[in-house]
Amino acid sequence: MMRYRFIDEIVFDAADEALSGPSGRRRVPPSLVLELMAMTGGRRLVEHFTGRRLPLLLRVSECRFDGPARPGTRLRATADIRGVSAVSEDVAVAEASTAVFAEGERIATGTLMYVCAAVPGIDLDAWRARA
């Protein structure tokens, strides 16, 4: 049995307590859509650095929500690396362009920045092998 530790698709159930915010149970909070974008961009960077650096969200440079995410609808996220700049031998700053789709329609886009650092004691290669 495989265990996945990365999410690029998700379906929220209307009964999920994550939907108990101000928008009520008829809309997935934009913060959760942004989290999906951040996880997808981070995963793309783990692959880019072949498991040698841990990406940490540094900044949301731009984020736009074009439509609501509804419970029960499959959300699919994509990410492309726009650029990587080395800071030192073990640290880089990277930018990813992300988007979230609901039933094929784009509902959110974002440009996210990450600091990507080698972290002693964290075996990202083992983590990648389990994902």
PyMOL CGO cylinders between C-alpha atoms (Angstrom):
from pymol import cmd
from pymol.cgo import CYLINDER

trace = [
    CYLINDER, 0.00, 0.00, 0.00, 1.36, 3.44, -0.93, 0.3, 1, 1, 1, 1, 1, 1,
    CYLINDER, 1.36, 3.44, -0.93, 0.97, 6.45, 1.34, 0.3, 1, 1, 1, 1, 1, 1,
    CYLINDER, 0.97, 6.45, 1.34, 0.85, 9.84, -0.31, 0.3, 1, 1, 1, 1, 1, 1,
    CYLINDER, 0.85, 9.84, -0.31, 2.19, 12.83, 1.60, 0.3, 1, 1, 1, 1, 1, 1,
    CYLINDER, 2.19, 12.83, 1.60, 1.58, 15.32, -1.16, 0.3, 1, 1, 1, 1, 1, 1,
    CYLINDER, 1.58, 15.32, -1.16, -1.70, 16.66, -2.39, 0.3, 1, 1, 1, 1, 1, 1,
    CYLINDER, -1.70, 16.66, -2.39, -2.41, 18.10, -5.83, 0.3, 1, 1, 1, 1, 1, 1,
    CYLINDER, -2.41, 18.10, -5.83, -6.09, 17.09, -5.92, 0.3, 1, 1, 1, 1, 1, 1,
    CYLINDER, -6.09, 17.09, -5.92, -8.64, 17.24, -3.16, 0.3, 1, 1, 1, 1, 1, 1,
    CYLINDER, -8.64, 17.24, -3.16, -12.39, 17.07, -2.58, 0.3, 1, 1, 1, 1, 1, 1,
    CYLINDER, -12.39, 17.07, -2.58, -13.83, 18.80, 0.50, 0.3, 1, 1, 1, 1, 1, 1,
    CYLINDER, -13.83, 18.80, 0.50, -16.92, 17.32, 2.07, 0.3, 1, 1, 1, 1, 1, 1,
    CYLINDER, -16.92, 17.32, 2.07, -19.54, 19.88, 3.13, 0.3, 1, 1, 1, 1, 1, 1,
    CYLINDER, -19.54, 19.88, 3.13, -19.57, 18.29, 6.60, 0.3, 1, 1, 1, 1, 1, 1,
    CYLINDER, -19.57, 18.29, 6.60, -15.81, 18.86, 7.05, 0.3, 1, 1, 1, 1, 1, 1,
    CYLINDER, -15.81, 18.86, 7.05, -15.08, 21.17, 10.00, 0.3, 1, 1, 1, 1, 1, 1,
    CYLINDER, -15.08, 21.17, 10.00, -12.61, 23.09, 7.78, 0.3, 1, 1, 1, 1, 1, 1,
    CYLINDER, -12.61, 23.09, 7.78, -15.73, 24.62, 6.18, 0.3, 1, 1, 1, 1, 1, 1,
    CYLINDER, -15.73, 24.62, 6.18, -17.05, 26.08, 9.42, 0.3, 1, 1, 1, 1, 1, 1,
    CYLINDER, -17.05, 26.08, 9.42, -15.67, 29.57, 8.70, 0.3, 1, 1, 1, 1, 1, 1,
    CYLINDER, -15.67, 29.57, 8.70, -17.40, 32.80, 7.67, 0.3, 1, 1, 1, 1, 1, 1,
    CYLINDER, -17.40, 32.80, 7.67, -18.30, 31.46, 4.20, 0.3, 1, 1, 1, 1, 1, 1,
    CYLINDER, -18.30, 31.46, 4.20, -20.23, 28.60, 5.74, 0.3, 1, 1, 1, 1, 1, 1,
    CYLINDER, -20.23, 28.60, 5.74, -20.45, 25.11, 4.31, 0.3, 1, 1, 1, 1, 1, 1,
    CYLINDER, -20.45, 25.11, 4.31, -21.27, 26.16, 0.76, 0.3, 1, 1, 1, 1, 1, 1,
    CYLINDER, -21.27, 26.16, 0.76, -17.78, 27.43, -0.07, 0.3, 1, 1, 1, 1, 1, 1,
    CYLINDER, -17.78, 27.43, -0.07, -14.22, 26.20, 0.54, 0.3, 1, 1, 1, 1, 1, 1,
    CYLINDER, -14.22, 26.20, 0.54, -12.28, 29.01, 2.26, 0.3, 1, 1, 1, 1, 1, 1,
    CYLINDER, -12.28, 29.01, 2.26, -9.78, 30.73, -0.05, 0.3, 1, 1, 1, 1, 1, 1,
    CYLINDER, -9.78, 30.73, -0.05, -7.04, 30.06, 2.53, 0.3, 1, 1, 1, 1, 1, 1,
    CYLINDER, -7.04, 30.06, 2.53, -7.42, 26.32, 1.87, 0.3, 1, 1, 1, 1, 1, 1,
    CYLINDER, -7.42, 26.32, 1.87, -7.22, 26.89, -1.90, 0.3, 1, 1, 1, 1, 1, 1,
    CYLINDER, -7.22, 26.89, -1.90, -4.04, 28.90, -1.32, 0.3, 1, 1, 1, 1, 1, 1,
    CYLINDER, -4.04, 28.90, -1.32, -2.65, 26.06, 0.83, 0.3, 1, 1, 1, 1, 1, 1,
    CYLINDER, -2.65, 26.06, 0.83, -3.28, 23.66, -2.05, 0.3, 1, 1, 1, 1, 1, 1,
    CYLINDER, -3.28, 23.66, -2.05, -1.33, 25.97, -4.38, 0.3, 1, 1, 1, 1, 1, 1,
    CYLINDER, -1.33, 25.97, -4.38, 1.53, 26.26, -1.86, 0.3, 1, 1, 1, 1, 1, 1,
    CYLINDER, 1.53, 26.26, -1.86, 1.78, 22.48, -1.42, 0.3, 1, 1, 1, 1, 1, 1,
    CYLINDER, 1.78, 22.48, -1.42, 1.78, 21.90, -5.17, 0.3, 1, 1, 1, 1, 1, 1,
    CYLINDER, 1.78, 21.90, -5.17, 4.51, 24.50, -5.77, 0.3, 1, 1, 1, 1, 1, 1,
    CYLINDER, 4.51, 24.50, -5.77, 6.56, 23.05, -2.91, 0.3, 1, 1, 1, 1, 1, 1,
    CYLINDER, 6.56, 23.05, -2.91, 6.29, 19.56, -4.32, 0.3, 1, 1, 1, 1, 1, 1,
    CYLINDER, 6.29, 19.56, -4.32, 7.41, 20.76, -7.73, 0.3, 1, 1, 1, 1, 1, 1,
    CYLINDER, 7.41, 20.76, -7.73, 10.48, 22.30, -6.07, 0.3, 1, 1, 1, 1, 1, 1,
    CYLINDER, 10.48, 22.30, -6.07, 11.30, 19.12, -4.14, 0.3, 1, 1, 1, 1, 1, 1,
    CYLINDER, 11.30, 19.12, -4.14, 11.43, 17.37, -7.50, 0.3, 1, 1, 1, 1, 1, 1,
    CYLINDER, 11.43, 17.37, -7.50, 13.47, 20.18, -9.06, 0.3, 1, 1, 1, 1, 1, 1,
    CYLINDER, 13.47, 20.18, -9.06, 16.11, 19.92, -6.33, 0.3, 1, 1, 1, 1, 1, 1,
    CYLINDER, 16.11, 19.92, -6.33, 15.92, 16.09, -6.46, 0.3, 1, 1, 1, 1, 1, 1,
    CYLINDER, 15.92, 16.09, -6.46, 15.14, 15.92, -2.77, 0.3, 1, 1, 1, 1, 1, 1,
    CYLINDER, 15.14, 15.92, -2.77, 18.19, 17.86, -1.65, 0.3, 1, 1, 1, 1, 1, 1,
    CYLINDER, 18.19, 17.86, -1.65, 16.42, 20.99, -0.40, 0.3, 1, 1, 1, 1, 1, 1,
    CYLINDER, 16.42, 20.99, -0.40, 13.32, 21.66, 1.64, 0.3, 1, 1, 1, 1, 1, 1,
    CYLINDER, 13.32, 21.66, 1.64, 11.07, 24.37, 0.14, 0.3, 1, 1, 1, 1, 1, 1,
    CYLINDER, 11.07, 24.37, 0.14, 9.45, 26.72, 2.65, 0.3, 1, 1, 1, 1, 1, 1,
    CYLINDER, 9.45, 26.72, 2.65, 6.84, 29.23, 1.56, 0.3, 1, 1, 1, 1, 1, 1,
    CYLINDER, 6.84, 29.23, 1.56, 8.39, 32.66, 1.85, 0.3, 1, 1, 1, 1, 1, 1,
    CYLINDER, 8.39, 32.66, 1.85, 5.86, 34.97, 0.24, 0.3, 1, 1, 1, 1, 1, 1,
    CYLINDER, 5.86, 34.97, 0.24, 2.69, 35.06, -1.79, 0.3, 1, 1, 1, 1, 1, 1,
    CYLINDER, 2.69, 35.06, -1.79, 3.68, 37.61, -4.43, 0.3, 1, 1, 1, 1, 1, 1,
    CYLINDER, 3.68, 37.61, -4.43, 0.34, 37.48, -6.19, 0.3, 1, 1, 1, 1, 1, 1,
    CYLINDER, 0.34, 37.48, -6.19, -2.89, 35.56, -5.67, 0.3, 1, 1, 1, 1, 1, 1,
    CYLINDER, -2.89, 35.56, -5.67, -6.15, 35.85, -7.53, 0.3, 1, 1, 1, 1, 1, 1,
    CYLINDER, -6.15, 35.85, -7.53, -9.40, 34.00, -6.96, 0.3, 1, 1, 1, 1, 1, 1,
    CYLINDER, -9.40, 34.00, -6.96, -11.54, 33.88, -10.11, 0.3, 1, 1, 1, 1, 1, 1,
    CYLINDER, -11.54, 33.88, -10.11, -14.34, 31.75, -8.73, 0.3, 1, 1, 1, 1, 1, 1,
    CYLINDER, -14.34, 31.75, -8.73, -15.46, 29.84, -5.65, 0.3, 1, 1, 1, 1, 1, 1,
    CYLINDER, -15.46, 29.84, -5.65, -14.39, 26.34, -4.70, 0.3, 1, 1, 1, 1, 1, 1,
    CYLINDER, -14.39, 26.34, -4.70, -17.47, 24.35, -3.76, 0.3, 1, 1, 1, 1, 1, 1,
    CYLINDER, -17.47, 24.35, -3.76, -17.63, 21.33, -1.45, 0.3, 1, 1, 1, 1, 1, 1,
    CYLINDER, -17.63, 21.33, -1.45, -17.92, 18.05, -3.32, 0.3, 1, 1, 1, 1, 1, 1,
    CYLINDER, -17.92, 18.05, -3.32, -16.02, 19.39, -6.35, 0.3, 1, 1, 1, 1, 1, 1,
    CYLINDER, -16.02, 19.39, -6.35, -12.60, 17.92, -7.18, 0.3, 1, 1, 1, 1, 1, 1,
    CYLINDER, -12.60, 17.92, -7.18, -9.95, 20.63, -7.05, 0.3, 1, 1, 1, 1, 1, 1,
    CYLINDER, -9.95, 20.63, -7.05, -6.79, 20.08, -9.11, 0.3, 1, 1, 1, 1, 1, 1,
    CYLINDER, -6.79, 20.08, -9.11, -3.66, 22.19, -8.70, 0.3, 1, 1, 1, 1, 1, 1,
    CYLINDER, -3.66, 22.19, -8.70, -0.75, 22.76, -11.06, 0.3, 1, 1, 1, 1, 1, 1,
    CYLINDER, -0.75, 22.76, -11.06, 2.60, 24.50, -10.59, 0.3, 1, 1, 1, 1, 1, 1,
    CYLINDER, 2.60, 24.50, -10.59, 5.46, 25.55, -12.83, 0.3, 1, 1, 1, 1, 1, 1,
    CYLINDER, 5.46, 25.55, -12.83, 8.82, 26.83, -11.67, 0.3, 1, 1, 1, 1, 1, 1,
    CYLINDER, 8.82, 26.83, -11.67, 9.40, 30.34, -13.00, 0.3, 1, 1, 1, 1, 1, 1,
    CYLINDER, 9.40, 30.34, -13.00, 12.89, 30.86, -11.65, 0.3, 1, 1, 1, 1, 1, 1,
    CYLINDER, 12.89, 30.86, -11.65, 15.52, 29.81, -9.13, 0.3, 1, 1, 1, 1, 1, 1,
    CYLINDER, 15.52, 29.81, -9.13, 18.29, 32.01, -7.71, 0.3, 1, 1, 1, 1, 1, 1,
    CYLINDER, 18.29, 32.01, -7.71, 21.12, 30.59, -5.63, 0.3, 1, 1, 1, 1, 1, 1,
    CYLINDER, 21.12, 30.59, -5.63, 21.80, 32.42, -2.38, 0.3, 1, 1, 1, 1, 1, 1,
    CYLINDER, 21.80, 32.42, -2.38, 24.55, 30.08, -1.21, 0.3, 1, 1, 1, 1, 1, 1,
    CYLINDER, 24.55, 30.08, -1.21, 25.63, 26.49, -1.76, 0.3, 1, 1, 1, 1, 1, 1,
    CYLINDER, 25.63, 26.49, -1.76, 22.77, 25.19, 0.40, 0.3, 1, 1, 1, 1, 1, 1,
    CYLINDER, 22.77, 25.19, 0.40, 20.10, 27.87, -0.08, 0.3, 1, 1, 1, 1, 1, 1,
    CYLINDER, 20.10, 27.87, -0.08, 18.11, 29.15, -3.06, 0.3, 1, 1, 1, 1, 1, 1,
    CYLINDER, 18.11, 29.15, -3.06, 15.06, 31.32, -3.59, 0.3, 1, 1, 1, 1, 1, 1,
    CYLINDER, 15.06, 31.32, -3.59, 12.52, 30.05, -6.10, 0.3, 1, 1, 1, 1, 1, 1,
    CYLINDER, 12.52, 30.05, -6.10, 9.34, 31.32, -7.68, 0.3, 1, 1, 1, 1, 1, 1,
    CYLINDER, 9.34, 31.32, -7.68, 6.45, 29.13, -8.81, 0.3, 1, 1, 1, 1, 1, 1,
    CYLINDER, 6.45, 29.13, -8.81, 3.39, 29.93, -10.86, 0.3, 1, 1, 1, 1, 1, 1,
    CYLINDER, 3.39, 29.93, -10.86, 0.37, 28.00, -9.58, 0.3, 1, 1, 1, 1, 1, 1,
    CYLINDER, 0.37, 28.00, -9.58, -3.27, 27.47, -10.51, 0.3, 1, 1, 1, 1, 1, 1,
    CYLINDER, -3.27, 27.47, -10.51, -6.26, 25.60, -9.14, 0.3, 1, 1, 1, 1, 1, 1,
    CYLINDER, -6.26, 25.60, -9.14, -9.02, 24.17, -11.31, 0.3, 1, 1, 1, 1, 1, 1,
    CYLINDER, -9.02, 24.17, -11.31, -12.54, 23.00, -10.43, 0.3, 1, 1, 1, 1, 1, 1,
    CYLINDER, -12.54, 23.00, -10.43, -14.08, 20.72, -13.05, 0.3, 1, 1, 1, 1, 1, 1,
    CYLINDER, -14.08, 20.72, -13.05, -11.64, 22.07, -15.65, 0.3, 1, 1, 1, 1, 1, 1,
    CYLINDER, -11.64, 22.07, -15.65, -12.36, 25.74, -14.90, 0.3, 1, 1, 1, 1, 1, 1,
    CYLINDER, -12.36, 25.74, -14.90, -9.57, 27.83, -13.40, 0.3, 1, 1, 1, 1, 1, 1,
    CYLINDER, -9.57, 27.83, -13.40, -10.69, 29.27, -10.08, 0.3, 1, 1, 1, 1, 1, 1,
    CYLINDER, -10.69, 29.27, -10.08, -7.39, 30.60, -8.67, 0.3, 1, 1, 1, 1, 1, 1,
    CYLINDER, -7.39, 30.60, -8.67, -3.88, 31.57, -9.72, 0.3, 1, 1, 1, 1, 1, 1,
    CYLINDER, -3.88, 31.57, -9.72, -0.85, 32.61, -7.76, 0.3, 1, 1, 1, 1, 1, 1,
    CYLINDER, -0.85, 32.61, -7.76, 2.82, 33.45, -7.86, 0.3, 1, 1, 1, 1, 1, 1,
    CYLINDER, 2.82, 33.45, -7.86, 4.56, 32.06, -4.79, 0.3, 1, 1, 1, 1, 1, 1,
    CYLINDER, 4.56, 32.06, -4.79, 8.12, 32.47, -3.55, 0.3, 1, 1, 1, 1, 1, 1,
    CYLINDER, 8.12, 32.47, -3.55, 9.98, 29.85, -1.54, 0.3, 1, 1, 1, 1, 1, 1,
    CYLINDER, 9.98, 29.85, -1.54, 13.27, 29.65, 0.28, 0.3, 1, 1, 1, 1, 1, 1,
    CYLINDER, 13.27, 29.65, 0.28, 14.76, 26.23, -0.47, 0.3, 1, 1, 1, 1, 1, 1,
    CYLINDER, 14.76, 26.23, -0.47, 17.39, 25.04, 1.97, 0.3, 1, 1, 1, 1, 1, 1,
    CYLINDER, 17.39, 25.04, 1.97, 19.36, 21.92, 2.74, 0.3, 1, 1, 1, 1, 1, 1,
    CYLINDER, 19.36, 21.92, 2.74, 18.31, 20.86, 6.24, 0.3, 1, 1, 1, 1, 1, 1,
    CYLINDER, 18.31, 20.86, 6.24, 20.64, 18.52, 8.14, 0.3, 1, 1, 1, 1, 1, 1,
    CYLINDER, 20.64, 18.52, 8.14, 18.82, 15.52, 9.57, 0.3, 1, 1, 1, 1, 1, 1,
    CYLINDER, 18.82, 15.52, 9.57, 15.91, 15.62, 7.12, 0.3, 1, 1, 1, 1, 1, 1,
    CYLINDER, 15.91, 15.62, 7.12, 16.09, 12.86, 4.51, 0.3, 1, 1, 1, 1, 1, 1,
    CYLINDER, 16.09, 12.86, 4.51, 14.04, 14.23, 1.63, 0.3, 1, 1, 1, 1, 1, 1,
    CYLINDER, 14.04, 14.23, 1.63, 15.12, 11.37, -0.64, 0.3, 1, 1, 1, 1, 1, 1,
    CYLINDER, 15.12, 11.37, -0.64, 13.43, 8.89, 1.72, 0.3, 1, 1, 1, 1, 1, 1,
    CYLINDER, 13.43, 8.89, 1.72, 10.37, 11.13, 1.85, 0.3, 1, 1, 1, 1, 1, 1,
    CYLINDER, 10.37, 11.13, 1.85, 10.25, 11.30, -1.97, 0.3, 1, 1, 1, 1, 1, 1,
    CYLINDER, 10.25, 11.30, -1.97, 10.50, 7.50, -2.19, 0.3, 1, 1, 1, 1, 1, 1,
    CYLINDER, 10.50, 7.50, -2.19, 7.38, 7.13, 0.02, 0.3, 1, 1, 1, 1, 1, 1,
    CYLINDER, 7.38, 7.13, 0.02, 5.33, 9.77, -1.82, 0.3, 1, 1, 1, 1, 1, 1,
]
cmd.load_cgo(trace, "trace")
